[in-house]
Structure formats: structure tokens, C-alpha cells
């Protein structure tokens, strides 16, 4: 077993994220706090000076800290079915029993913002939260994008709701949205996203300076801190560290022999442990559909149209042909030798097209594909023995 | 040159000794609780049958779930790779291998040189495996080896709708209580396994010749009903259960 070189910038990102959670605990008393979904237009809230926290990100944190199973059991005992998304169960468990949750739970929110571009589960999850906390909920309904680009009436529909959303936020917080403030937040968001894209593209180098699990840790700011200077700072230092690796010819995986593509959310409950057999075989995950999902474009002239286009076009809200195009494009650009797909019990919208994608990669690009059934946060759905067998056999055919 | 492959599975341990290209000795024993002891014993049995001393072995490879327990193995290889190589040795024209073992079932696509190009495996469930047949044989008080012929002799097959081994067992008990003839129940059980495996194997392209390996290949009922479900003829080599060990011995030649 070789030693895996860690990136210094990831430590800083972890520190920034811990501070982000703790800081919200302190400011929750005098600054309005909203819980929002990962695909919601956070820029509007940021511009209004409303603090935001992401229950999904917290679910991932529970998974990584091995607290998700206990919290899922709390939610299941309260009547939430075991088939429900493990982020939702872990988070609801943390709401019901914060004393057993990482960071002793998230601070109590004032508002809830649910955007349906990522899944249908968030709708019921946030309705449950609205009932548990007895606070207002805004549902931003984003239809599935059947064509690419999205049909104009969809964008019109989403833009109209975004204006309603602003009115709703202003009424509940007694704040006014200033256009120049929104413009500057969007500019920061774009800067962070652009840097994130540049970071992801560095994976094209041989050897790749970055590996999938590193990116799963590194993605937290582009998910939760879009529109802030902190995200930009994190990515500037990560990018220069990776560029330094490239200059020195250092790869993320020592002795890179195979380049792989990853599909779906990370397996948070055993992040580096899960990837260990791949690393030992010299296999590096040079690109993935998960971290690439945050490379949305916010560059329309009208900021609301820009946000509507960007948030309608998030990866898991896309039709199959566009997903196939995105994935085959990643496979070609990053010159991968195969693909590993996480059939995620929790995330149906992410997993539902996997058989078709597998067929396309195998039959059109001639690449071996491994589908592994596990879960992003609930380790009870993980079968270590079966996973080990499949991974070993897959590595043998590469 | 002698090479040996030892396949320590969920239920049995198998060993195969090759002298160059020729299969010269084989052994199959129950794996029991102590996998390391079973591996040692099956290896010794095959060696004594071949009449060669341990130090004469040019290569030894362990495979199967207990592969890391094989004493003195040069290295380990997964049973997916080994079954493909073994099936290819037993039938060089094979392009699809269906391996049903004690605790899992697999579909494997192989190329003309016996290398794996794709595979699927059952997930987290004993239905469609040898264990399922064992549980049913126990519930019906029948010998495991008698099940296949009984299944094929039945004029009707009851439907076992449950896809879970535990629930299927209670379903069987319900049928028995209702007075359904045992043969019809046994036929239904075989059909359920075949349906489950066929659905799984359908995820890889099924190309002829289809070869079945693993312990369950000895059950003619499963093989026959799988042929029905897949619409492909299935070849069951005499040494089907040894395919993994044979493949390991082939890979050990380097």
C-alpha cells in the first residue's frame, strides 16, 4: 500500500467549512437564516444578507462522520420510511435529536427554500421541516429540462417565480434587494465557478494532479459558499497547488496507470477507504459527473434569466440525451479507460439513467463500466464483501 | 510444468492441477468454517492425486471468496477472471459464462482469448444462488442432488413470486400446506432461480456459446429452465464446478 499524498488546500477547505457551520450558530440570533437545497439560487439570499445552510451538505457531513446511520434510525423510528433519501433521514434525525448529531445539529432556521431542480424528495422533506419548525417555506418549481437548451416557456416560468421569491424574502426579512448587490454576488459566484471549472479541467493532465475523493472534499465551497469571497480564496489556493503538482510532474495517485470516470454522489461514509483499492492499482478518478455538476453558467445579461437558465440546466435535471452527451464528452476529453457508476439507493434522479449510460459507454466507446450499488450516507446499504469483489474484478479487466 | 489453482468458495473448496495444458488432478471438499484448513486440505488432496510434491509446483493461485486464505499462493485473482479463463479452457468458443455458486451468481462476457470484457453480479441477496437451493432442499426434505431431476419431471410449476430466499421458503410452506405436489413446488423453485438469474444476466450482451459454471451447474433443472428463459442453448461442461480452480491454474502459468 503506497502513501497517498494529501493536498494542503483541502485542510484549509475543511477549516473554512467547519467555521461556516459554527459561524452560523453564532449569527443565527441576529441574522435571518434559511435552509436551502443545493440547486437553489443562493445568490439572491446572499445579496439580501440572509445566511444559508444546506441540509444536504449536512447529510454528507453526517455520512463522513459516521453519524448518519444513528440519525437515520431516529428518523425511521419517527415514521420516515427507510427507502427515503439518506440525507433527508439523517437531517430529520438531527432535527429530532440534535444532541446526537455532528456539531450538535444545525441552528434553527427562520425560512425554508426548496428548489425542485434536483429531486422530488426535497419537496416533502422541506414540507416536513416547515411543519417541524413551523416556519415559512418557499417552493421554487423548476420543471424537468426535456430539451437542450430548455424550452423558453420554462425559463419564463422560473424567472417569474424568482421575482416572487424576491418579494417573499423581502416581506419575511424586511430587507430590500439592491440590484448592484445582486450583481456583485453573482460576479463572485461566477468567479468561484470559473475557478472550479479550471480546477476540474486540470484533471486532463497525465498524471492527473487531482483524484475523485479530493474533489469530493474540495467541492464544499462551490456548493455552499457560492457568491462569497471565501469560495474564491479557497479555489485560488487549490488551483495553484494543483498547478505546482503539474509543474513538478506529481500525480494525485502515485504511478497513475488507469484513468477513470466516476458517476453519482460520493460514498461519504467511507470516502478514502472506498477509493483505496483503486489507488493501490494506480487508478485515478480524473473526472466525475458529481463535481462537474456545479459548473453552471450564470452569464446572461438579465441576472434572473441567467439564474433561471443555470439552475434549470443542472445535471440531474437534464434529459437522457444531454446527460449521455455530457458523460461521453467527459470520457473523451479526460481520456478515461473506464467508468465506475455508483448506483445510489438514495438518489434516484442521479441513478435512473445509469443502465443507458453504461450501454452507451460499453457499446459505443468500448469502455468497461462497473456499476456498484451502495448509498451516499447510509452505510447499512453498503456490502463491503460484494463491493470488494466487483472492484477487484473490474481492476483486473482494465 | 505443474501449476495449481485453488478456489475457496462460500460452500466448497476446489483445486485443479495442470501439467502444461492438461488437467491432471482435481479435488472438491466442503469449505466448512475454517477456510484456511479447507484450502490446505483440498490442495493436499489434489497434489497427492497428481502424485507430485509441493516444491514441484511452478505456480499457485488462489481465487474465490476465501482466496486470501490459500497458503503459499503466489497471488490471488478474482473468481470472475478465473471462471472466464476456466470456461474458455473447457469450451474455447464460449463468449458468455453464467456462474452460479454458493452465495452469488454472475454473468460474464469473454473474448476469444478468455479475457473478461464485462460482468454482472447479484446484489446483497441469496435468491438465485446455491444457498437458495440448499434452503429449499432442507425445507422439502430432499437431497440437493435430487432436486434438478424432480423439477424436470413435474407436469406443472407453481409460481414462487417472492424474490427473497426467506420469504420464498415461507411461500413453499404455504404451498405444502395447501397440498400442492412436491414436484410442482420444486419445479417452481427452479423456475424462480432461472428467472432471477436470466434477468440479471440480461444486463450484459448474451452471445453464443453460453457456458454455465459453478456448483449449481450440476443441477440440470436450473440449466434447463435458464435455457428456456434466455432462449439460448447452454453448455454445461463436466468440470463446471471446477472452472474457477482450472482458470486459476491456467493464470498461474504466467
Interface residues (C-beta under 8 A of the other chain):
Chain A: X355 X362 X368 X369 X373 X383 X385 X386 X389 X390 X392 X393 X396 X397
Chain B: X65 X77 X78 X79 X80 X81 X104 X115 X116 X117 X118 X119 X121 X123 X124 X203
